[in-house]
Amino acid sequence: MNQPDQTTHFGFRDVPLGDKQTLVNDVFHSVASRYDLMNDLMSGGLHRVWKDITINALNPPKNDAPFALLDVAGGTGDIAFRAAEAAGLGFHATVCDINTDMLGVGRNRALARHLDQQVSFVEGNAETLAFPNRSFDAYTIAFGIRNVPRIDAALREAYRVLRPGSRFLCLEFSTVDVPGLDRLYDFFSFNVIPPLGRAVTGDAESYQYLVESIRKFPRPNQFAEMIRDAGFARVKWESLSGGIVALHSGWRL
């Protein structure tokens, strides 16, 4: 007897599990060149504060000691660049992203910032990383994990490539927990962001998906349990800006 196809969420739609990655790729191919501008417009610049908080939590060494960061789904380089600027001479970041257009934007930004020796860009899939076991000192993923079809597989891969004593950090949109702000946030998300996406990138549908995908992502305590299930210890999270985003962390011990 044939088994039914597995399905997953693409925004509010149920799609075959094997189709989600292609659909997500199409979203980011469409918006890559204006992705960072849209982040500023959508968040009022707050995404910069959230990313700085992530780097403060990462706290890369400021000396010559070797330190290898893997930043997954970080195609345009924001997290990697911030980490490189905060770190010492022993730091190197590898940005791994499945989308060639996003990587192209990141490489150009690295050259413009003279960070191309400290930050390298590799095309790859978060679910099947092409790196050896225990090869990185930290793993970051910012606003990317909810776009991964098999989140549990990506978390297991994060655990696999980290050295013992290394840290996992995930910055992601979350569940607004402030009365009143939740209604305002929903109105802005569904009535302002897609038209803004159309005006800036010529693509409203991609931003409709992005705001829908936030609502389908697990709540912070559920996501923390998924991180524990992947093997991480000392898992915790911090809600930021009234729960608009959450920063989850765990350690490979």
C-alpha positions as a Python dict, from the first residue, in 0.01 Angstrom:
ca = {
    (1, 'M'): (0, 0, 0),
    (2, 'N'): (140, 342, -93),
    (3, 'Q'): (218, 577, 193),
    (4, 'P'): (62, 925, 170),
    (5, 'D'): (303, 1203, 77),
    (6, 'Q'): (431, 1405, 372),
    (7, 'T'): (320, 1764, 375),
    (8, 'T'): (446, 2081, 538),
    (9, 'H'): (348, 2446, 556),
    (10, 'F'): (433, 2704, 294),
    (11, 'G'): (281, 3004, 464),
    (12, 'F'): (-80, 2905, 529),
    (13, 'R'): (-81, 2647, 248),
    (14, 'D'): (-11, 2277, 293),
    (15, 'V'): (236, 2160, 28),
    (16, 'P'): (425, 1834, -33),
    (17, 'L'): (737, 1829, 184),
    (18, 'G'): (960, 1790, -120),
    (19, 'D'): (816, 2104, -283),
    (20, 'K'): (876, 2353, -5),
    (21, 'Q'): (1245, 2415, -73),
    (22, 'T'): (1178, 2503, -437),
    (23, 'L'): (900, 2741, -336),
    (24, 'V'): (1119, 2907, -73),
    (25, 'N'): (1405, 2938, -323),
    (26, 'D'): (1172, 3120, -562),
    (27, 'V'): (1084, 3367, -286),
    (28, 'F'): (1445, 3459, -218),
    (29, 'H'): (1549, 3465, -584),
    (30, 'S'): (1276, 3725, -628),
    (31, 'V'): (1369, 3952, -336),
    (32, 'A'): (1748, 3910, -301),
    (33, 'S'): (1857, 4244, -444),
    (34, 'R'): (1624, 4442, -214),
    (35, 'Y'): (1625, 4203, 83),
    (36, 'D'): (1824, 4424, 321),
    (37, 'L'): (1631, 4738, 229),
    (38, 'M'): (1303, 4556, 296),
    (39, 'N'): (1434, 4437, 634),
    (40, 'D'): (1491, 4800, 732),
    (41, 'L'): (1148, 4908, 609),
    (42, 'M'): (958, 4616, 764),
    (43, 'S'): (1122, 4640, 1105),
    (44, 'G'): (1185, 5014, 1126),
    (45, 'G'): (1553, 4926, 1160),
    (46, 'L'): (1493, 4701, 1462),
    (47, 'H'): (1644, 4402, 1283),
    (48, 'R'): (1982, 4571, 1331),
    (49, 'V'): (1928, 4584, 1708),
    (50, 'W'): (1818, 4218, 1718),
    (51, 'K'): (2126, 4111, 1521),
    (52, 'D'): (2354, 4314, 1749),
    (53, 'I'): (2201, 4136, 2050),
    (54, 'T'): (2278, 3805, 1878),
    (55, 'I'): (2642, 3904, 1828),
    (56, 'N'): (2669, 4013, 2191),
    (57, 'A'): (2543, 3668, 2292),
    (58, 'L'): (2788, 3503, 2051),
    (59, 'N'): (3074, 3709, 2200),
    (60, 'P'): (3344, 3599, 1953),
    (61, 'P'): (3698, 3616, 2093),
    (62, 'K'): (3873, 3946, 2034),
    (63, 'N'): (4224, 3798, 2027),
    (64, 'D'): (4419, 3591, 1774),
    (65, 'A'): (4268, 3259, 1888),
    (66, 'P'): (4116, 3066, 1596),
    (67, 'F'): (3738, 3082, 1597),
    (68, 'A'): (3523, 2935, 1319),
    (69, 'L'): (3162, 3051, 1285),
    (70, 'L'): (2907, 2882, 1060),
    (71, 'D'): (2624, 3119, 970),
    (72, 'V'): (2345, 2927, 797),
    (73, 'A'): (2081, 3091, 576),
    (74, 'G'): (2278, 3413, 611),
    (75, 'G'): (2324, 3482, 241),
    (76, 'T'): (2360, 3861, 248),
    (77, 'G'): (2613, 3842, 530),
    (78, 'D'): (2460, 4057, 804),
    (79, 'I'): (2538, 3827, 1098),
    (80, 'A'): (2880, 3722, 965),
    (81, 'F'): (2990, 4081, 904),
    (82, 'R'): (2882, 4193, 1249),
    (83, 'A'): (3065, 3899, 1406),
    (84, 'A'): (3381, 3968, 1203),
    (85, 'E'): (3383, 4334, 1307),
    (86, 'A'): (3340, 4236, 1674),
    (87, 'A'): (3607, 3962, 1669),
    (88, 'G'): (3984, 3938, 1668),
    (89, 'L'): (4226, 3829, 1397),
    (90, 'G'): (4166, 3457, 1448),
    (91, 'F'): (3802, 3480, 1342),
    (92, 'H'): (3658, 3334, 1023),
    (93, 'A'): (3293, 3300, 923),
    (94, 'T'): (3149, 3063, 666),
    (95, 'V'): (2812, 3175, 534),
    (96, 'C'): (2610, 2880, 406),
    (97, 'D'): (2295, 2950, 207),
    (98, 'I'): (2094, 2749, -45),
    (99, 'N'): (2014, 3051, -260),
    (100, 'T'): (2270, 3164, -518),
    (101, 'D'): (2121, 3512, -557),
    (102, 'M'): (2145, 3583, -185),
    (103, 'L'): (2503, 3456, -180),
    (104, 'G'): (2590, 3684, -469),
    (105, 'V'): (2463, 3985, -276),
    (106, 'G'): (2665, 3873, 27),
    (107, 'R'): (2990, 3830, -167),
    (108, 'N'): (2955, 4178, -316),
    (109, 'R'): (2890, 4326, 28),
    (110, 'A'): (3194, 4145, 171),
    (111, 'L'): (3418, 4293, -99),
    (112, 'A'): (3278, 4641, -41),
    (113, 'R'): (3345, 4608, 335),
    (114, 'H'): (3693, 4456, 283),
    (115, 'L'): (3581, 4149, 478),
    (116, 'D'): (3624, 3894, 199),
    (117, 'Q'): (3925, 3738, 375),
    (118, 'Q'): (3733, 3686, 699),
    (119, 'V'): (3398, 3581, 555),
    (120, 'S'): (3350, 3315, 288),
    (121, 'F'): (3030, 3210, 114),
    (122, 'V'): (2926, 2853, 36),
    (123, 'E'): (2612, 2722, -131),
    (124, 'G'): (2456, 2447, 78),
    (125, 'N'): (2147, 2301, 239),
    (126, 'A'): (2088, 2340, 615),
    (127, 'E'): (1948, 1985, 628),
    (128, 'T'): (2260, 1823, 477),
    (129, 'L'): (2563, 2036, 553),
    (130, 'A'): (2878, 1949, 357),
    (131, 'F'): (3113, 2006, 652),
    (132, 'P'): (3297, 1755, 873),
    (133, 'N'): (3180, 1663, 1220),
    (134, 'R'): (3289, 1898, 1497),
    (135, 'S'): (3439, 2160, 1267),
    (136, 'F'): (3292, 2489, 1399),
    (137, 'D'): (3305, 2687, 1723),
    (138, 'A'): (2961, 2843, 1682),
    (139, 'Y'): (2653, 2814, 1463),
    (140, 'T'): (2415, 3102, 1395),
    (141, 'I'): (2097, 3121, 1192),
    (142, 'A'): (1893, 3443, 1174),
    (143, 'F'): (1544, 3452, 1023),
    (144, 'G'): (1615, 3135, 829),
    (145, 'I'): (1511, 2828, 1026),
    (146, 'R'): (1139, 2873, 959),
    (147, 'N'): (1206, 2842, 585),
    (148, 'V'): (1374, 2500, 624),
    (149, 'P'): (1139, 2214, 527),
    (150, 'R'): (1277, 1972, 790),
    (151, 'I'): (1368, 2184, 1092),
    (152, 'D'): (1457, 1879, 1301),
    (153, 'A'): (1710, 1769, 1037),
    (154, 'A'): (1869, 2116, 1032),
    (155, 'L'): (1901, 2115, 1411),
    (156, 'R'): (2067, 1772, 1409),
    (157, 'E'): (2312, 1898, 1145),
    (158, 'A'): (2388, 2203, 1359),
    (159, 'Y'): (2472, 1974, 1649),
    (160, 'R'): (2686, 1749, 1428),
    (161, 'V'): (2913, 2022, 1290),
    (162, 'L'): (2975, 2192, 1625),
    (163, 'R'): (3271, 2110, 1846),
    (164, 'P'): (3201, 2013, 2208),
    (165, 'G'): (3170, 2332, 2411),
    (166, 'S'): (3032, 2527, 2116),
    (167, 'R'): (2715, 2731, 2096),
    (168, 'F'): (2405, 2732, 1877),
    (169, 'L'): (2218, 3063, 1835),
    (170, 'C'): (1892, 3108, 1645),
    (171, 'L'): (1724, 3445, 1593),
    (172, 'E'): (1374, 3406, 1455),
    (173, 'F'): (1036, 3576, 1445),
    (174, 'S'): (820, 3455, 1729),
    (175, 'T'): (485, 3501, 1904),
    (176, 'V'): (390, 3852, 2015),
    (177, 'D'): (291, 3835, 2381),
    (178, 'V'): (191, 4196, 2458),
    (179, 'P'): (-187, 4265, 2455),
    (180, 'G'): (-270, 4526, 2193),
    (181, 'L'): (68, 4493, 2022),
    (182, 'D'): (-42, 4156, 1883),
    (183, 'R'): (-335, 4311, 1695),
    (184, 'L'): (-126, 4603, 1569),
    (185, 'Y'): (146, 4361, 1459),
    (186, 'D'): (-103, 4144, 1270),
    (187, 'F'): (-254, 4447, 1096),
    (188, 'F'): (90, 4572, 990),
    (189, 'S'): (203, 4226, 879),
    (190, 'F'): (-92, 4144, 656),
    (191, 'N'): (-201, 4488, 538),
    (192, 'V'): (125, 4683, 507),
    (193, 'I'): (412, 4441, 439),
    (194, 'P'): (282, 4271, 119),
    (195, 'P'): (194, 4604, -50),
    (196, 'L'): (531, 4741, 64),
    (197, 'G'): (697, 4437, -90),
    (198, 'R'): (517, 4505, -417),
    (199, 'A'): (628, 4870, -416),
    (200, 'V'): (994, 4799, -334),
    (201, 'T'): (1062, 4463, -501),
    (202, 'G'): (767, 4423, -739),
    (203, 'D'): (666, 4111, -545),
    (204, 'A'): (382, 4108, -292),
    (205, 'E'): (333, 3730, -290),
    (206, 'S'): (678, 3655, -148),
    (207, 'Y'): (615, 3887, 145),
    (208, 'Q'): (270, 3741, 196),
    (209, 'Y'): (444, 3404, 236),
    (210, 'L'): (701, 3549, 476),
    (211, 'V'): (441, 3695, 713),
    (212, 'E'): (231, 3378, 697),
    (213, 'S'): (536, 3160, 770),
    (214, 'I'): (592, 3347, 1096),
    (215, 'R'): (246, 3243, 1220),
    (216, 'K'): (314, 2875, 1143),
    (217, 'F'): (648, 2864, 1328),
    (218, 'P'): (650, 2681, 1664),
    (219, 'R'): (606, 2884, 1982),
    (220, 'P'): (928, 2953, 2176),
    (221, 'N'): (887, 2670, 2429),
    (222, 'Q'): (806, 2422, 2150),
    (223, 'F'): (1108, 2528, 1948),
    (224, 'A'): (1328, 2503, 2257),
    (225, 'E'): (1214, 2142, 2298),
    (226, 'M'): (1310, 2071, 1936),
    (227, 'I'): (1658, 2210, 2005),
    (228, 'R'): (1689, 1982, 2310),
    (229, 'D'): (1573, 1685, 2104),
    (230, 'A'): (1861, 1751, 1862),
    (231, 'G'): (2106, 1698, 2150),
    (232, 'F'): (2173, 2049, 2277),
    (233, 'A'): (2199, 2128, 2648),
    (234, 'R'): (2136, 2442, 2854),
    (235, 'V'): (1872, 2552, 2604),
    (236, 'K'): (1706, 2886, 2672),
    (237, 'W'): (1545, 3172, 2486),
    (238, 'E'): (1495, 3545, 2522),
    (239, 'S'): (1192, 3727, 2380),
    (240, 'L'): (1272, 4062, 2221),
    (241, 'S'): (1048, 4358, 2133),
    (242, 'G'): (738, 4216, 2297),
    (243, 'G'): (785, 3872, 2142),
    (244, 'I'): (819, 3988, 1781),
    (245, 'V'): (1140, 3786, 1774),
    (246, 'A'): (1309, 3535, 2004),
    (247, 'L'): (1675, 3446, 2045),
    (248, 'H'): (1720, 3075, 2124),
    (249, 'S'): (2051, 2931, 2236),
    (250, 'G'): (2191, 2591, 2323),
    (251, 'W'): (2529, 2431, 2381),
    (252, 'R'): (2690, 2118, 2246),
    (253, 'L'): (2852, 1977, 2561),
}
